């Protein structure tokens, strides 16, 4: 996968891209990353990339020329996903991360200031994506977050291909509780079922815990999850137990 970042602050990406999983993905030649400072493509002698909005208003708007010019230097295909980091976009989810992990080329346009000239949105962008219902100073941090979520899903990036399949949201539920050594710490014990060696019972317990954890922390997710009759019984049993307690 090739990933290009159009940004006014390429140095912001150094720390994230050069450590941990993202660095290993580059070392394995699974991903190739490139930062492009679109200020270098300004047609203004002062390298200006923003201007006051027509019609008046607060703040500054990114001009179209630097972004369009920078995009012309990128070797794109019809399958290239050009992502505009924007609070107006569709909320980023694990499903979108999975979808984008299959792309061969992604371009992130990271804006700053008050917003973008609308012609950038209309003529360059294939996807508008938001990290949530809040506003950040620029698109760099969201682009880095998305990169991490996307790249870890590419085959060969993680040491254990099963790792991400148990993550929260991968199947619509939150992840089950995890434990490691020691078996007992300050009187706090690991659940006996995890020490039993009975993998069928362990799988059943983990699924029950995922349902219960999702019910308690993100009940909205259960509204979209296809609950089986067995799942419904597990949830009802848990609710009945709460009433008794």
C-alpha positions in Angstrom: 0.0 0.0 0.0 1.2 3.5 -0.8 0.1 6.3 1.5 0.6 10.0 0.7 -0.1 12.8 3.1 -0.7 16.3 1.9 0.1 18.5 4.9 1.6 21.8 5.9 3.4 20.1 8.8 5.2 17.0 7.5 7.4 16.8 10.5 4.4 15.9 12.7 4.3 12.5 11.1 7.9 11.5 11.9 7.3 10.2 15.4 4.3 8.1 14.5 5.5 6.7 11.2 8.9 5.8 12.5 8.0 3.6 15.5 6.2 0.4 16.4 3.9 -1.4 13.9 4.0 1.4 11.3 7.8 1.3 11.2 7.8 -2.5 10.9 5.2 -2.4 8.1 7.6 -0.1 6.2 10.6 -2.2 7.0 8.7 -5.2 5.5 7.8 -3.1 2.4 4.1 -3.6 3.1 3.5 0.1 3.1 5.3 3.0 1.5 4.6 6.4 3.1 5.3 9.9 1.7 4.6 13.4 3.2 4.1 16.3 0.8 4.2 19.9 2.0 1.6 21.5 -0.3 3.0 24.9 0.7 5.8 24.1 -1.8 3.1 24.2 -4.6 1.8 27.6 -3.8 1.6 30.0 -6.8 2.0 33.0 -4.4 5.5 34.6 -4.1 5.0 34.5 -0.3 4.0 30.8 -0.4 0.6 31.7 0.8 -1.8 28.7 1.0 -4.9 30.4 2.5 -7.0 33.5 2.0 -10.1 35.3 3.3 -13.4 33.6 2.3 -15.6 35.3 -0.3 -18.7 36.7 1.2 -17.0 37.4 4.5 -16.7 35.4 7.6 -14.2 34.4 10.3 -10.9 32.6 9.7 -9.0 31.7 6.6 -9.7 29.2 3.9 -7.2 26.9 2.1 -6.7 28.0 -1.5 -7.3 25.4 -4.2 -4.1 25.9 -6.3 -1.5 24.4 -3.9 -3.6 21.3 -3.2 -4.5 20.8 -6.9 -0.9 21.3 -7.9 0.4 18.9 -5.3 -2.1 16.3 -6.4 -0.9 16.5 -10.0 2.5 15.3 -8.8 1.0 12.2 -7.3 0.8 9.1 -9.5 -2.9 8.3 -9.0 -5.2 5.7 -10.5 -8.9 5.4 -10.7 -8.8 3.3 -7.6 -6.8 5.8 -5.5 -8.8 6.8 -2.3 -8.4 10.5 -1.7 -9.5 11.2 1.9 -10.4 14.6 3.1 -10.1 14.8 6.9 -13.2 16.8 7.7 -15.7 17.0 10.7 -18.5 17.0 8.1 -17.4 13.5 6.9 -18.8 10.1 7.8 -17.6 8.9 11.2 -14.5 6.7 11.1 -15.3 3.1 12.2 -13.6 -0.3 12.2 -15.6 -1.3 9.1 -14.1 1.7 7.2 -10.6 0.8 8.4 -11.2 -2.8 7.1 -12.4 -1.4 3.8 -9.5 0.9 3.4 -7.0 -1.8 4.4 -7.7 -3.4 1.0 -6.8 -0.2 -1.0 -3.5 0.0 -2.9 -3.1 3.8 -2.7 -4.5 6.3 -0.2 -4.0 10.0 -0.2 -4.8 12.0 3.0 -5.5 15.7 2.5 -4.8 17.4 5.9 -6.2 20.8 6.1 -5.7 23.7 8.5 -7.3 27.0 9.2 -11.1 27.5 8.9 -11.7 25.0 6.0 -11.1 24.1 2.4 -12.0 25.8 -0.8 -15.1 23.8 -1.9 -13.5 23.0 -5.3 -11.0 20.7 -3.4 -13.9 18.8 -2.0 -15.9 18.6 -5.2 -13.1 17.6 -7.7 -10.3 15.8 -5.8 -11.9 13.9 -3.0 -13.3 10.4 -3.0 -14.0 10.1 0.8 -14.7 12.6 3.6 -14.1 11.2 7.0 -14.4 12.5 10.5 -12.9 11.2 13.7 -15.9 12.4 15.7 -18.2 15.3 16.5 -15.5 17.7 17.5 -13.1 20.0 15.7 -9.3 19.8 15.7 -6.8 22.3 14.5 -5.8 20.3 11.5 -6.1 16.9 9.8 -2.7 15.5 10.7 -3.7 13.8 13.9 -6.8 12.1 12.4 -4.8 11.0 9.4 -2.2 9.4 11.7 -4.9 7.7 13.8 -6.6 6.3 10.7 -3.3 5.1 9.3 -2.6 3.1 12.4 -6.1 1.6 12.4 -5.9 0.7 8.7 -2.3 -0.6 8.4 -2.6 -3.1 11.3 -5.4 -4.8 9.3 -3.2 -5.5 6.3 -2.1 -9.1 6.2 1.5 -9.6 7.3 1.7 -6.4 9.4 0.9 -8.0 12.8 2.9 -10.9 14.1 -0.3 -12.8 14.8 -2.9 -12.6 12.1 -5.6 -13.5 14.6 -4.8 -10.5 16.9 -7.0 -7.9 15.3 -9.9 -10.3 14.8 -10.6 -10.2 18.6 -10.3 -6.4 18.8 -13.3 -4.3 19.9 -15.7 -3.5 17.1 -14.2 -6.2 14.8 -17.4 -8.2 15.1 -19.7 -5.5 16.3 -19.0 -6.1 20.0 -16.4 -4.8 22.5 -13.5 -7.1 23.3 -13.6 -9.6 26.2 -11.5 -9.1 29.4 -7.9 -10.1 29.1 -5.6 -11.5 31.8 -2.0 -12.7 32.1 0.5 -13.8 34.8 0.5 -13.9 37.7 -2.7 -16.0 38.4 -3.3 -14.0 41.6 -2.2 -10.5 42.4 -3.0 -8.8 45.7 -5.9 -11.1 46.2 -7.3 -10.5 42.7 -7.6 -13.8 40.8 -7.8 -14.7 37.1 -11.2 -16.4 36.3 -11.0 -20.2 36.7 -12.4 -20.8 33.2 -9.3 -19.3 31.6 -7.1 -21.7 33.5 -9.2 -24.8 32.7 -7.7 -25.6 29.3 -11.2 -26.2 27.9 -11.2 -24.0 24.8 -14.9 -24.5 24.1 -15.7 -23.2 27.6 -13.2 -20.4 27.2 -14.7 -19.3 23.9 -18.2 -19.4 25.4 -17.1 -17.3 28.4 -15.4 -14.8 26.2 -18.5 -14.4 24.0 -20.6 -13.9 27.1 -18.2 -11.3 28.4 -18.3 -9.5 25.1 -22.1 -9.3 25.2 -22.1 -8.2 28.8 -19.3 -5.6 28.4 -21.0 -4.2 25.3 -24.3 -4.0 27.2 -22.7 -2.1 30.0 -20.4 0.2 28.1 -21.9 0.6 24.6 -25.5 -0.6 24.5 -26.0 1.3 21.3 -23.8 -1.3 19.5 -26.2 -4.1 20.5 -29.0 -2.3 18.6 -27.0 -3.0 15.3 -25.8 -6.5 16.3 -27.7 -9.6 15.2 -28.4 -11.2 18.5 -29.1 -14.9 18.4 -31.7 -16.5 20.8 -28.8 -17.8 22.9 -27.3 -14.2 23.0 -30.7 -12.8 24.2 -30.8 -15.5 26.9 -27.3 -14.6 28.1 -28.2 -10.9 28.4 -31.5 -11.6 30.1 -29.8 -14.0 32.6 -27.3 -11.3 33.3 -30.0 -8.6 33.9 -31.9 -11.0 36.2 -28.8 -11.5 38.2 -28.3 -7.8 38.5 -31.8 -7.4 40.0 -31.1 -10.1 42.5 -27.8 -8.5 43.6 
